């Protein structure tokens, strides 16, 4: 079949009533995590859905996060006893059901009335770690109570050093074992997709957003009592000196989130961090055109097994998670998929997203003949010519 004919056939199938997906009535009806994307679109206002889905500029990097997985194919193995497999992984002394964490996503009150609380409960039910955003709509203390254990905390070094210091200290006092310093937002960003989505939204923004100076920081309980008027959300003057001081000051494990080059990975090691997160903020940081999976190999080579490596950006399938581990990551973080589930169905939606990815990942492990996370390596992969 010619390429033109194949495309025409696929377009015909896509338009066929046989392939039309009815709206999800309940989370159990979802076949894969993409079903929750459509469900979230149905229930969210255009601007809120646009905020969730946007990349930057032309969304090239957002798309590259997904297409990067196509570069790698799996090499299934046969006649290996896979009747019992162990998908669990240990990270900083805690055991997780499989190598998946829920990435920090700010302002979850835009997606569900109870904001981050249903996520905390779902993560606890599925033995998965939640990472709480600086710009959460729920306090770290309330999240820890809902989860039944301290969660990880993500820190933005805002334009106020005093605020940044108070934020991480409050997380540490609440028992959070890990802090992730996000470093990819210094330059600001141009979120074109969000801007276009706002034009489709007839609601008045003041219903949800405070237009007064410092209004962005209101309804953020972690910032209660801190004067943020006139303070930028990111810090363009941030340098490795902040990392050095934070490393000296905190007892929490310190990860740097937003590393995409071997140069910065080595600098992170030099500053004594406990791990790096290979991340371009889900395609929301810069328009580099590089997917995080494409960045991962040089990070792995740079750190040489001396620190923990997490990765996020475009993970939607169990096979995606498997490929990242085969390339040297210790675990994967997802953002949009669990928020789709949250928006559509609350806690049950988040749980179903985790279950689907766990089931897909387990299946891929068996097909590749791997019985534990430790057995997953580059022998499972080949690259497209």
ABEGO torsion letter per residue (X at the ends): XBAAAAAAAAAAAAABAAABBBBBABAAABABAAAAAAAAAAABBAAAAAAAABBBEAGAAAAAAAAAAAABBBBBBBGBBAABBBABBBBGGBBBABBBBBBBBBGAAAABAAEAAAAAAAAAAAGBBBBBBAABABBAAAAAAAAGBBBBBBBBBBABAAAAAAAAAAAAAAGBABBBBBAAAAAEBBBAAAAAAAAABABBAAAABBABBGAAABGBAAABGBBABGBBABBAABBAAAAAAAAAABABBBBBBGBABAAAAAAAAAAGBAEBBBBAGGGAABBAGBBAAAAAAAAAAAAGGABBBBBBGGBABAAAAAAAAAAGBABBBBAAAAAAAAAAAEAAAAAAAAAAAAAAAAAAAAAAGBABAAABBAAABBBBX
